[in-house]
Amino acid sequence: MSAKLLIFAPAPLTKDVGLNYETVVFNGSLLKENVFRQDAGTEVDVAWASLGVDCEYSQPYSRSYD
């Protein structure tokens, strides 16, 4: 298998849209256990439902015009 050299260059459009970059430091709590990351159970179901997971509009909506 031969090695490949990849060269990444910004797209020309990035100069026109004025992109700005900044460094963001995270506190590492994403992977800590919380109610959403526990084994399946009623408490976890209630937590996800509080975010709207069971919302009737979470499914694709179609409307018929008769």
mmCIF file of the N, C-alpha and C atoms, coordinates in Angstrom:
data_MODEL
# 
_entry.id   MODEL 
# 
loop_
_atom_site.group_PDB 
_atom_site.id 
_atom_site.type_symbol 
_atom_site.label_atom_id 
_atom_site.label_alt_id 
_atom_site.label_comp_id 
_atom_site.label_asym_id 
_atom_site.label_entity_id 
_atom_site.label_seq_id 
_atom_site.pdbx_PDB_ins_code 
_atom_site.Cartn_x 
_atom_site.Cartn_y 
_atom_site.Cartn_z 
_atom_site.occupancy 
_atom_site.B_iso_or_equiv 
_atom_site.pdbx_formal_charge 
_atom_site.auth_seq_id 
_atom_site.auth_comp_id 
_atom_site.auth_asym_id 
_atom_site.auth_atom_id 
_atom_site.pdbx_PDB_model_num 
ATOM 1   N N  . MET A 1 1  ? 0.855   -1.185 0.000  1.00 0.00 ? 1  MET A N  1 
ATOM 2   C CA . MET A 1 1  ? 0.000   0.000  0.000  1.00 0.00 ? 1  MET A CA 1 
ATOM 3   C C  . MET A 1 1  ? 0.892   1.236  0.000  1.00 0.00 ? 1  MET A C  1 
ATOM 4   N N  . SER A 1 2  ? 0.631   2.140  -0.892 1.00 0.00 ? 2  SER A N  1 
ATOM 5   C CA . SER A 1 2  ? 1.450   3.347  -0.962 1.00 0.00 ? 2  SER A CA 1 
ATOM 6   C C  . SER A 1 2  ? 0.825   4.465  -0.139 1.00 0.00 ? 2  SER A C  1 
ATOM 7   N N  . ALA A 1 3  ? 1.680   5.321  0.372  1.00 0.00 ? 3  ALA A N  1 
ATOM 8   C CA . ALA A 1 3  ? 1.217   6.462  1.166  1.00 0.00 ? 3  ALA A CA 1 
ATOM 9   C C  . ALA A 1 3  ? 0.702   7.542  0.231  1.00 0.00 ? 3  ALA A C  1 
ATOM 10  N N  . LYS A 1 4  ? -0.325  8.232  0.675  1.00 0.00 ? 4  LYS A N  1 
ATOM 11  C CA . LYS A 1 4  ? -0.885  9.321  -0.117 1.00 0.00 ? 4  LYS A CA 1 
ATOM 12  C C  . LYS A 1 4  ? -0.715  10.624 0.648  1.00 0.00 ? 4  LYS A C  1 
ATOM 13  N N  . LEU A 1 5  ? -0.407  11.651 -0.058 1.00 0.00 ? 5  LEU A N  1 
ATOM 14  C CA . LEU A 1 5  ? -0.272  12.967 0.538  1.00 0.00 ? 5  LEU A CA 1 
ATOM 15  C C  . LEU A 1 5  ? -1.572  13.728 0.306  1.00 0.00 ? 5  LEU A C  1 
ATOM 16  N N  . LEU A 1 6  ? -2.203  14.129 1.387  1.00 0.00 ? 6  LEU A N  1 
ATOM 17  C CA . LEU A 1 6  ? -3.434  14.908 1.282  1.00 0.00 ? 6  LEU A CA 1 
ATOM 18  C C  . LEU A 1 6  ? -3.131  16.360 1.616  1.00 0.00 ? 6  LEU A C  1 
ATOM 19  N N  . ILE A 1 7  ? -3.568  17.228 0.761  1.00 0.00 ? 7  ILE A N  1 
ATOM 20  C CA . ILE A 1 7  ? -3.362  18.660 0.982  1.00 0.00 ? 7  ILE A CA 1 
ATOM 21  C C  . ILE A 1 7  ? -4.724  19.308 1.130  1.00 0.00 ? 7  ILE A C  1 
ATOM 22  N N  . PHE A 1 8  ? -4.922  19.974 2.256  1.00 0.00 ? 8  PHE A N  1 
ATOM 23  C CA . PHE A 1 8  ? -6.185  20.643 2.509  1.00 0.00 ? 8  PHE A CA 1 
ATOM 24  C C  . PHE A 1 8  ? -5.985  22.146 2.362  1.00 0.00 ? 8  PHE A C  1 
ATOM 25  N N  . ALA A 1 9  ? -6.806  22.746 1.562  1.00 0.00 ? 9  ALA A N  1 
ATOM 26  C CA . ALA A 1 9  ? -6.755  24.195 1.372  1.00 0.00 ? 9  ALA A CA 1 
ATOM 27  C C  . ALA A 1 9  ? -8.166  24.741 1.554  1.00 0.00 ? 9  ALA A C  1 
ATOM 28  N N  . PRO A 1 10 ? -8.292  25.917 2.136  1.00 0.00 ? 10 PRO A N  1 
ATOM 29  C CA . PRO A 1 10 ? -9.633  26.468 2.302  1.00 0.00 ? 10 PRO A CA 1 
ATOM 30  C C  . PRO A 1 10 ? -10.294 26.717 0.955  1.00 0.00 ? 10 PRO A C  1 
ATOM 31  N N  . ALA A 1 11 ? -11.593 26.514 0.906  1.00 0.00 ? 11 ALA A N  1 
ATOM 32  C CA . ALA A 1 11 ? -12.347 26.789 -0.308 1.00 0.00 ? 11 ALA A CA 1 
ATOM 33  C C  . ALA A 1 11 ? -12.343 28.290 -0.565 1.00 0.00 ? 11 ALA A C  1 
ATOM 34  N N  . PRO A 1 12 ? -12.331 28.706 -1.814 1.00 0.00 ? 12 PRO A N  1 
ATOM 35  C CA . PRO A 1 12 ? -12.318 30.139 -2.132 1.00 0.00 ? 12 PRO A CA 1 
ATOM 36  C C  . PRO A 1 12 ? -13.490 30.902 -1.507 1.00 0.00 ? 12 PRO A C  1 
ATOM 37  N N  . LEU A 1 13 ? -14.610 30.235 -1.331 1.00 0.00 ? 13 LEU A N  1 
ATOM 38  C CA . LEU A 1 13 ? -15.788 30.893 -0.770 1.00 0.00 ? 13 LEU A CA 1 
ATOM 39  C C  . LEU A 1 13 ? -15.557 31.399 0.653  1.00 0.00 ? 13 LEU A C  1 
ATOM 40  N N  . THR A 1 14 ? -14.691 30.733 1.411  1.00 0.00 ? 14 THR A N  1 
ATOM 41  C CA . THR A 1 14 ? -14.485 31.125 2.807  1.00 0.00 ? 14 THR A CA 1 
ATOM 42  C C  . THR A 1 14 ? -13.979 32.555 2.941  1.00 0.00 ? 14 THR A C  1 
ATOM 43  N N  . LYS A 1 15 ? -13.303 33.046 1.933  1.00 0.00 ? 15 LYS A N  1 
ATOM 44  C CA . LYS A 1 15 ? -12.835 34.446 1.980  1.00 0.00 ? 15 LYS A CA 1 
ATOM 45  C C  . LYS A 1 15 ? -14.002 35.416 1.836  1.00 0.00 ? 15 LYS A C  1 
ATOM 46  N N  . ASP A 1 16 ? -15.047 35.003 1.131  1.00 0.00 ? 16 ASP A N  1 
ATOM 47  C CA . ASP A 1 16 ? -16.183 35.881 0.866  1.00 0.00 ? 16 ASP A CA 1 
ATOM 48  C C  . ASP A 1 16 ? -17.211 35.919 1.985  1.00 0.00 ? 16 ASP A C  1 
ATOM 49  N N  . VAL A 1 17 ? -17.291 34.866 2.798  1.00 0.00 ? 17 VAL A N  1 
ATOM 50  C CA . VAL A 1 17 ? -18.332 34.810 3.817  1.00 0.00 ? 17 VAL A CA 1 
ATOM 51  C C  . VAL A 1 17 ? -17.861 35.249 5.197  1.00 0.00 ? 17 VAL A C  1 
ATOM 52  N N  . GLY A 1 18 ? -16.593 35.537 5.355  1.00 0.00 ? 18 GLY A N  1 
ATOM 53  C CA . GLY A 1 18 ? -16.089 36.063 6.617  1.00 0.00 ? 18 GLY A CA 1 
ATOM 54  C C  . GLY A 1 18 ? -16.161 35.085 7.781  1.00 0.00 ? 18 GLY A C  1 
ATOM 55  N N  . LEU A 1 19 ? -15.629 33.898 7.596  1.00 0.00 ? 19 LEU A N  1 
ATOM 56  C CA . LEU A 1 19 ? -15.624 32.919 8.680  1.00 0.00 ? 19 LEU A CA 1 
ATOM 57  C C  . LEU A 1 19 ? -14.656 33.342 9.774  1.00 0.00 ? 19 LEU A C  1 
ATOM 58  N N  . ASN A 1 20 ? -15.068 33.112 11.009 1.00 0.00 ? 20 ASN A N  1 
ATOM 59  C CA . ASN A 1 20 ? -14.194 33.370 12.153 1.00 0.00 ? 20 ASN A CA 1 
ATOM 60  C C  . ASN A 1 20 ? -14.072 32.085 12.950 1.00 0.00 ? 20 ASN A C  1 
ATOM 61  N N  . TYR A 1 21 ? -12.900 31.813 13.450 1.00 0.00 ? 21 TYR A N  1 
ATOM 62  C CA . TYR A 1 21 ? -12.665 30.618 14.236 1.00 0.00 ? 21 TYR A CA 1 
ATOM 63  C C  . TYR A 1 21 ? -12.281 31.024 15.642 1.00 0.00 ? 21 TYR A C  1 
ATOM 64  N N  . GLU A 1 22 ? -12.651 30.183 16.601 1.00 0.00 ? 22 GLU A N  1 
ATOM 65  C CA . GLU A 1 22 ? -12.257 30.422 17.981 1.00 0.00 ? 22 GLU A CA 1 
ATOM 66  C C  . GLU A 1 22 ? -12.044 29.084 18.667 1.00 0.00 ? 22 GLU A C  1 
ATOM 67  N N  . THR A 1 23 ? -11.220 29.067 19.675 1.00 0.00 ? 23 THR A N  1 
ATOM 68  C CA . THR A 1 23 ? -10.971 27.870 20.451 1.00 0.00 ? 23 THR A CA 1 
ATOM 69  C C  . THR A 1 23 ? -12.019 27.778 21.545 1.00 0.00 ? 23 THR A C  1 
ATOM 70  N N  . VAL A 1 24 ? -12.617 26.604 21.678 1.00 0.00 ? 24 VAL A N  1 
ATOM 71  C CA . VAL A 1 24 ? -13.624 26.377 22.703 1.00 0.00 ? 24 VAL A CA 1 
ATOM 72  C C  . VAL A 1 24 ? -13.112 25.284 23.639 1.00 0.00 ? 24 VAL A C  1 
ATOM 73  N N  . VAL A 1 25 ? -13.123 25.561 24.920 1.00 0.00 ? 25 VAL A N  1 
ATOM 74  C CA . VAL A 1 25 ? -12.677 24.592 25.911 1.00 0.00 ? 25 VAL A CA 1 
ATOM 75  C C  . VAL A 1 25 ? -13.908 23.975 26.566 1.00 0.00 ? 25 VAL A C  1 
ATOM 76  N N  . PHE A 1 26 ? -13.978 22.659 26.562 1.00 0.00 ? 26 PHE A N  1 
ATOM 77  C CA . PHE A 1 26 ? -15.091 21.948 27.180 1.00 0.00 ? 26 PHE A CA 1 
ATOM 78  C C  . PHE A 1 26 ? -14.660 21.436 28.545 1.00 0.00 ? 26 PHE A C  1 
ATOM 79  N N  . ASN A 1 27 ? -15.627 21.307 29.443 1.00 0.00 ? 27 ASN A N  1 
ATOM 80  C CA . ASN A 1 27 ? -15.303 20.890 30.804 1.00 0.00 ? 27 ASN A CA 1 
ATOM 81  C C  . ASN A 1 27 ? -15.276 19.378 30.988 1.00 0.00 ? 27 ASN A C  1 
ATOM 82  N N  . GLY A 1 28 ? -15.522 18.606 29.955 1.00 0.00 ? 28 GLY A N  1 
ATOM 83  C CA . GLY A 1 28 ? -15.424 17.161 30.039 1.00 0.00 ? 28 GLY A CA 1 
ATOM 84  C C  . GLY A 1 28 ? -16.627 16.466 30.646 1.00 0.00 ? 28 GLY A C  1 
ATOM 85  N N  . SER A 1 29 ? -17.703 17.174 30.910 1.00 0.00 ? 29 SER A N  1 
ATOM 86  C CA . SER A 1 29 ? -18.857 16.553 31.556 1.00 0.00 ? 29 SER A CA 1 
ATOM 87  C C  . SER A 1 29 ? -19.741 15.779 30.577 1.00 0.00 ? 29 SER A C  1 
ATOM 88  N N  . LEU A 1 30 ? -19.466 15.864 29.299 1.00 0.00 ? 30 LEU A N  1 
ATOM 89  C CA . LEU A 1 30 ? -20.290 15.177 28.307 1.00 0.00 ? 30 LEU A CA 1 
ATOM 90  C C  . LEU A 1 30 ? -20.364 13.681 28.554 1.00 0.00 ? 30 LEU A C  1 
ATOM 91  N N  . LEU A 1 31 ? -19.259 13.077 28.940 1.00 0.00 ? 31 LEU A N  1 
ATOM 92  C CA . LEU A 1 31 ? -19.218 11.634 29.116 1.00 0.00 ? 31 LEU A CA 1 
ATOM 93  C C  . LEU A 1 31 ? -19.532 11.182 30.535 1.00 0.00 ? 31 LEU A C  1 
ATOM 94  N N  . LYS A 1 32 ? -19.771 12.105 31.439 1.00 0.00 ? 32 LYS A N  1 
ATOM 95  C CA . LYS A 1 32 ? -20.129 11.723 32.800 1.00 0.00 ? 32 LYS A CA 1 
ATOM 96  C C  . LYS A 1 32 ? -21.546 11.176 32.820 1.00 0.00 ? 32 LYS A C  1 
ATOM 97  N N  . GLU A 1 33 ? -21.792 10.249 33.742 1.00 0.00 ? 33 GLU A N  1 
ATOM 98  C CA . GLU A 1 33 ? -23.118 9.638  33.814 1.00 0.00 ? 33 GLU A CA 1 
ATOM 99  C C  . GLU A 1 33 ? -24.168 10.663 34.227 1.00 0.00 ? 33 GLU A C  1 
ATOM 100 N N  . ASN A 1 34 ? -25.291 10.615 33.563 1.00 0.00 ? 34 ASN A N  1 
ATOM 101 C CA . ASN A 1 34 ? -26.442 11.440 33.926 1.00 0.00 ? 34 ASN A CA 1 
ATOM 102 C C  . ASN A 1 34 ? -27.692 10.616 33.642 1.00 0.00 ? 34 ASN A C  1 
ATOM 103 N N  . VAL A 1 35 ? -28.846 11.183 33.881 1.00 0.00 ? 35 VAL A N  1 
ATOM 104 C CA . VAL A 1 35 ? -30.087 10.417 33.750 1.00 0.00 ? 35 VAL A CA 1 
ATOM 105 C C  . VAL A 1 35 ? -30.295 9.891  32.329 1.00 0.00 ? 35 VAL A C  1 
ATOM 106 N N  . PHE A 1 36 ? -29.755 10.559 31.327 1.00 0.00 ? 36 PHE A N  1 
ATOM 107 C CA . PHE A 1 36 ? -29.938 10.133 29.940 1.00 0.00 ? 36 PHE A CA 1 
ATOM 108 C C  . PHE A 1 36 ? -29.004 8.985  29.551 1.00 0.00 ? 36 PHE A C  1 
ATOM 109 N N  . ARG A 1 37 ? -27.931 8.791  30.287 1.00 0.00 ? 37 ARG A N  1 
ATOM 110 C CA . ARG A 1 37 ? -26.911 7.799  29.940 1.00 0.00 ? 37 ARG A CA 1 
ATOM 111 C C  . ARG A 1 37 ? -26.961 6.558  30.836 1.00 0.00 ? 37 ARG A C  1 
ATOM 112 N N  . GLN A 1 38 ? -28.022 6.359  31.567 1.00 0.00 ? 38 GLN A N  1 
ATOM 113 C CA . GLN A 1 38 ? -28.149 5.200  32.438 1.00 0.00 ? 38 GLN A CA 1 
ATOM 114 C C  . GLN A 1 38 ? -28.759 4.023  31.675 1.00 0.00 ? 38 GLN A C  1 
ATOM 115 N N  . ASP A 1 39 ? -28.738 2.854  32.312 1.00 0.00 ? 39 ASP A N  1 
ATOM 116 C CA . ASP A 1 39 ? -29.389 1.684  31.717 1.00 0.00 ? 39 ASP A CA 1 
ATOM 117 C C  . ASP A 1 39 ? -30.883 1.963  31.563 1.00 0.00 ? 39 ASP A C  1 
ATOM 118 N N  . ALA A 1 40 ? -31.506 1.279  30.642 1.00 0.00 ? 40 ALA A N  1 
ATOM 119 C CA . ALA A 1 40 ? -32.929 1.495  30.347 1.00 0.00 ? 40 ALA A CA 1 
ATOM 120 C C  . ALA A 1 40 ? -33.781 1.347  31.596 1.00 0.00 ? 40 ALA A C  1 
ATOM 121 N N  . GLY A 1 41 ? -34.787 2.189  31.688 1.00 0.00 ? 41 GLY A N  1 
ATOM 122 C CA . GLY A 1 41 ? -35.704 2.135  32.823 1.00 0.00 ? 41 GLY A CA 1 
ATOM 123 C C  . GLY A 1 41 ? -36.679 3.297  32.763 1.00 0.00 ? 41 GLY A C  1 
ATOM 124 N N  . THR A 1 42 ? -37.589 3.312  33.689 1.00 0.00 ? 42 THR A N  1 
ATOM 125 C CA . THR A 1 42 ? -38.638 4.332  33.718 1.00 0.00 ? 42 THR A CA 1 
ATOM 126 C C  . THR A 1 42 ? -38.053 5.735  33.870 1.00 0.00 ? 42 THR A C  1 
ATOM 127 N N  . GLU A 1 43 ? -37.066 5.895  34.752 1.00 0.00 ? 43 GLU A N  1 
ATOM 128 C CA . GLU A 1 43 ? -36.474 7.213  34.975 1.00 0.00 ? 43 GLU A CA 1 
ATOM 129 C C  . GLU A 1 43 ? -35.826 7.758  33.695 1.00 0.00 ? 43 GLU A C  1 
ATOM 130 N N  . VAL A 1 44 ? -35.166 6.879  32.961 1.00 0.00 ? 44 VAL A N  1 
ATOM 131 C CA . VAL A 1 44 ? -34.532 7.285  31.702 1.00 0.00 ? 44 VAL A CA 1 
ATOM 132 C C  . VAL A 1 44 ? -35.592 7.635  30.660 1.00 0.00 ? 44 VAL A C  1 
ATOM 133 N N  . ASP A 1 45 ? -36.645 6.848  30.578 1.00 0.00 ? 45 ASP A N  1 
ATOM 134 C CA . ASP A 1 45 ? -37.737 7.138  29.646 1.00 0.00 ? 45 ASP A CA 1 
ATOM 135 C C  . ASP A 1 45 ? -38.367 8.493  29.930 1.00 0.00 ? 45 ASP A C  1 
ATOM 136 N N  . VAL A 1 46 ? -38.567 8.795  31.206 1.00 0.00 ? 46 VAL A N  1 
ATOM 137 C CA . VAL A 1 46 ? -39.150 10.089 31.597 1.00 0.00 ? 46 VAL A CA 1 
ATOM 138 C C  . VAL A 1 46 ? -38.209 11.224 31.209 1.00 0.00 ? 46 VAL A C  1 
ATOM 139 N N  . ALA A 1 47 ? -36.921 11.031 31.397 1.00 0.00 ? 47 ALA A N  1 
ATOM 140 C CA . ALA A 1 47 ? -35.948 12.067 31.042 1.00 0.00 ? 47 ALA A CA 1 
ATOM 141 C C  . ALA A 1 47 ? -35.984 12.358 29.546 1.00 0.00 ? 47 ALA A C  1 
ATOM 142 N N  . TRP A 1 48 ? -35.985 11.303 28.717 1.00 0.00 ? 48 TRP A N  1 
ATOM 143 C CA . TRP A 1 48 ? -36.023 11.504 27.267 1.00 0.00 ? 48 TRP A CA 1 
ATOM 144 C C  . TRP A 1 48 ? -37.350 12.119 26.836 1.00 0.00 ? 48 TRP A C  1 
ATOM 145 N N  . ALA A 1 49 ? -38.428 11.715 27.469 1.00 0.00 ? 49 ALA A N  1 
ATOM 146 C CA . ALA A 1 49 ? -39.736 12.287 27.140 1.00 0.00 ? 49 ALA A CA 1 
ATOM 147 C C  . ALA A 1 49 ? -39.754 13.782 27.460 1.00 0.00 ? 49 ALA A C  1 
ATOM 148 N N  . SER A 1 50 ? -39.015 14.196 28.499 1.00 0.00 ? 50 SER A N  1 
ATOM 149 C CA . SER A 1 50 ? -38.976 15.624 28.855 1.00 0.00 ? 50 SER A CA 1 
ATOM 150 C C  . SER A 1 50 ? -38.326 16.467 27.766 1.00 0.00 ? 50 SER A C  1 
ATOM 151 N N  . LEU A 1 51 ? -37.554 15.812 26.893 1.00 0.00 ? 51 LEU A N  1 
ATOM 152 C CA . LEU A 1 51 ? -36.925 16.517 25.772 1.00 0.00 ? 51 LEU A CA 1 
ATOM 153 C C  . LEU A 1 51 ? -37.797 16.515 24.527 1.00 0.00 ? 51 LEU A C  1 
ATOM 154 N N  . GLY A 1 52 ? -38.949 15.859 24.608 1.00 0.00 ? 52 GLY A N  1 
ATOM 155 C CA . GLY A 1 52 ? -39.858 15.842 23.473 1.00 0.00 ? 52 GLY A CA 1 
ATOM 156 C C  . GLY A 1 52 ? -39.683 14.666 22.547 1.00 0.00 ? 52 GLY A C  1 
ATOM 157 N N  . VAL A 1 53 ? -38.994 13.624 22.990 1.00 0.00 ? 53 VAL A N  1 
ATOM 158 C CA . VAL A 1 53 ? -38.760 12.464 22.141 1.00 0.00 ? 53 VAL A CA 1 
ATOM 159 C C  . VAL A 1 53 ? -40.077 11.819 21.717 1.00 0.00 ? 53 VAL A C  1 
ATOM 160 N N  . ASP A 1 54 ? -41.057 11.839 22.585 1.00 0.00 ? 54 ASP A N  1 
ATOM 161 C CA . ASP A 1 54 ? -42.338 11.206 22.276 1.00 0.00 ? 54 ASP A CA 1 
ATOM 162 C C  . ASP A 1 54 ? -43.353 12.173 21.673 1.00 0.00 ? 54 ASP A C  1 
ATOM 163 N N  . CYS A 1 55 ? -42.906 13.340 21.288 1.00 0.00 ? 55 CYS A N  1 
ATOM 164 C CA . CYS A 1 55 ? -43.804 14.342 20.726 1.00 0.00 ? 55 CYS A CA 1 
ATOM 165 C C  . CYS A 1 55 ? -44.452 13.801 19.456 1.00 0.00 ? 55 CYS A C  1 
ATOM 166 N N  . GLU A 1 56 ? -45.740 13.993 19.315 1.00 0.00 ? 56 GLU A N  1 
ATOM 167 C CA . GLU A 1 56 ? -46.432 13.460 18.138 1.00 0.00 ? 56 GLU A CA 1 
ATOM 168 C C  . GLU A 1 56 ? -45.960 14.116 16.851 1.00 0.00 ? 56 GLU A C  1 
ATOM 169 N N  . TYR A 1 57 ? -45.329 15.278 16.934 1.00 0.00 ? 57 TYR A N  1 
ATOM 170 C CA . TYR A 1 57 ? -44.856 15.965 15.734 1.00 0.00 ? 57 TYR A CA 1 
ATOM 171 C C  . TYR A 1 57 ? -43.411 15.620 15.400 1.00 0.00 ? 57 TYR A C  1 
ATOM 172 N N  . SER A 1 58 ? -42.821 14.676 16.125 1.00 0.00 ? 58 SER A N  1 
ATOM 173 C CA . SER A 1 58 ? -41.451 14.288 15.823 1.00 0.00 ? 58 SER A CA 1 
ATOM 174 C C  . SER A 1 58 ? -41.379 13.376 14.598 1.00 0.00 ? 58 SER A C  1 
ATOM 175 N N  . GLN A 1 59 ? -42.517 12.867 14.169 1.00 0.00 ? 59 GLN A N  1 
ATOM 176 C CA . GLN A 1 59 ? -42.578 12.052 12.965 1.00 0.00 ? 59 GLN A CA 1 
ATOM 177 C C  . GLN A 1 59 ? -42.814 12.966 11.768 1.00 0.00 ? 59 GLN A C  1 
ATOM 178 N N  . PRO A 1 60 ? -42.363 12.554 10.582 1.00 0.00 ? 60 PRO A N  1 
ATOM 179 C CA . PRO A 1 60 ? -42.619 13.379 9.388  1.00 0.00 ? 60 PRO A CA 1 
ATOM 180 C C  . PRO A 1 60 ? -44.104 13.691 9.262  1.00 0.00 ? 60 PRO A C  1 
ATOM 181 N N  . TYR A 1 61 ? -44.375 14.915 8.958  1.00 0.00 ? 61 TYR A N  1 
ATOM 182 C CA . TYR A 1 61 ? -45.763 15.399 8.906  1.00 0.00 ? 61 TYR A CA 1 
ATOM 183 C C  . TYR A 1 61 ? -46.180 15.527 7.447  1.00 0.00 ? 61 TYR A C  1 
ATOM 184 N N  . SER A 1 62 ? -47.304 14.953 7.127  1.00 0.00 ? 62 SER A N  1 
ATOM 185 C CA . SER A 1 62 ? -47.830 15.146 5.782  1.00 0.00 ? 62 SER A CA 1 
ATOM 186 C C  . SER A 1 62 ? -49.300 15.563 5.923  1.00 0.00 ? 62 SER A C  1 
ATOM 187 N N  . ARG A 1 63 ? -49.726 16.349 5.008  1.00 0.00 ? 63 ARG A N  1 
ATOM 188 C CA . ARG A 1 63 ? -51.090 16.839 5.047  1.00 0.00 ? 63 ARG A CA 1 
ATOM 189 C C  . ARG A 1 63 ? -51.757 16.540 3.718  1.00 0.00 ? 63 ARG A C  1 
ATOM 190 N N  . SER A 1 64 ? -52.932 15.972 3.789  1.00 0.00 ? 64 SER A N  1 
ATOM 191 C CA . SER A 1 64 ? -53.640 15.686 2.541  1.00 0.00 ? 64 SER A CA 1 
ATOM 192 C C  . SER A 1 64 ? -54.641 16.811 2.263  1.00 0.00 ? 64 SER A C  1 
ATOM 193 N N  . TYR A 1 65 ? -54.708 17.183 1.045  1.00 0.00 ? 65 TYR A N  1 
ATOM 194 C CA . TYR A 1 65 ? -55.644 18.217 0.614  1.00 0.00 ? 65 TYR A CA 1 
ATOM 195 C C  . TYR A 1 65 ? -56.737 17.533 -0.210 1.00 0.00 ? 65 TYR A C  1 
ATOM 196 N N  . ASP A 1 66 ? -57.915 17.431 0.383  1.00 0.00 ? 66 ASP A N  1 
ATOM 197 C CA . ASP A 1 66 ? -59.009 16.763 -0.326 1.00 0.00 ? 66 ASP A CA 1 
ATOM 198 C C  . ASP A 1 66 ? -59.841 17.771 -1.093 1.00 0.00 ? 66 ASP A C  1 
# 
